[in-house]
Each structure stands twice: as C-alpha cells, then as structure tokens.
Amino acid sequence: MDDATLDRAEDLLEYDFADRSILNRALTHASTAATRHESNERLEFLGDSVLGLVVCQHLHRNFPDLLEGDMTKVKSAVVSRRVCAEEARRLGLDQLLVLGKGMAAARELPSSVAAAVWESVIGALYVDGGLEVAEDFILAALRERIEQAVASGHHHNFKSVLQQVAQQDFASTPVYSVLDEKGPDHAKCFEVSVAIAGRAFPPRWGPNKKRAEQDAALAALEELSIARISDNGDVHVDLTP
C-alpha cells in the first residue's frame, strides 16, 4: 500500500501510527494478501473483542441501573455487523481496503467485508496505541447510538436515563430521598424526590420505593425537557443535544 493511502487512512482515523505496517495489514483483504497471516483477518478477530469490551465497559460504567439482560440487548444493537459496516462506510474505510481483482470489480463492497475492515482497524488501533486509543475511536463513533438504544429500548428505566443525563450534563449523580410514607405496613406508599447537584425536582408517590423512584426520575426528565408524555400516555425520551 502506498504512503498516500496510509496518510489518508490516518487522517480519517485521526491517529498517527507508530508502526504503519499494522495499519497496512488492517486494510489488506485476504483476497489480495500473499498469505492469510498478512491479511486483516487476525486484526478483525481482535478488534471484534475490543469493540465488545469497550461497549460493555461503557454500559457498566455509565448505566448502573441496567441489568445484564438490558446491557446485552443494547450491546447487540450497537455492535451488529450492520452498524460496523455503516461506520466503515461513513469514514470511507471501505474505499481504502485493498482487494483482490475479483472483489475489486464488484459494484458494491459486501456489508460483511465493510464491517470486517472497521473491526480490523479497531484491532490495529489497539495493537499500536493501546486500549485508550481504541476506546476513544469506538465511543466517538458509537456513543450516540448507545444513548439512543438505551433511551428507546429501555425508556421504562427512567433512573438509568437520568443517571446518564446527570453524569454528562451536571457531572453529578442523582440522589433519591423518601419524603413521606403512608398506609399500613403491608401496603405502604412512598413519596420520593430526586435532586441533582443540589437542584430538587418534583416528588412523586408510588406503591413501593422502586416505583416511586422511577416516577421521580421521570418527573426530573420532564422538567429537563428530555422526556415528554403524549396524550395517550406514551413516554418519549430524547437524549439528542
């Protein structure tokens, strides 16, 4: 691969490789490599694992109320082959991939091949620059997709959404307080409010603490204009800036 193509790839990735042979291999398809070891297949394998790790770590760190099943669903949505192919094409990596004559003649690169080059580039970034470099690249591409997947797929978990908003917009953590409780021991209702960085939001009653906290979180999201309730009772969450 010529230096001009490698320069273009580094510009797209916004990263200068210490060892450009790694980048060269990441952009070399098996159809044109002298041996399979000289193609991007091993880097693709590594990049797939790094991608999964970074997304799982981000979910674990930033969405503490998501259960394992919820995180699995979000991960599946944002690291799919379709998403990887879209990201490769968005950057133009598919245009830089070196292909054998048969594949190069095709009108459009198969999605599986486009997805593979994005993962191989992730693997290359990890090998050359370490996890932090790969993480920055992945989250720059996928953070908005992750937020949308959490909001749309788990809009019922308003505490999780509010946690994310509090961390990103206020550099703080929501604090929930029980203000009052009524009823007999076997059927108590609780009034809960939530505060973020000293700002208190309207309290809500619930048949248990967990439900009251969720409703209090929704009240906060409404006041922050992040959530709205339609006339039919559906809740719409919008995390776009």
Secondary structure, DSSP 4 states (H G I P E B T S, - for coil): --HHHHHHHHHHHT---SSHHHHHHHTB-TTTSSSGGGSSHHHHHHHHHHHHHHHHHHHHHH-TT--HHHHHHHHHHHSSHHHHHHHHHHHTHHHH-B--HHHHTSSS--HHHHHHHHHHHHHHHHHHH-HHHHHHHHHHHHHHHHHHHHHHHSTT-HHHHHHHHHHHHHSS--EEEEEEEES-GGG-EEEEEEEETTEE---EEESSHHHHHHHHHHHHHHHTTSEEE-TTS-EEE----
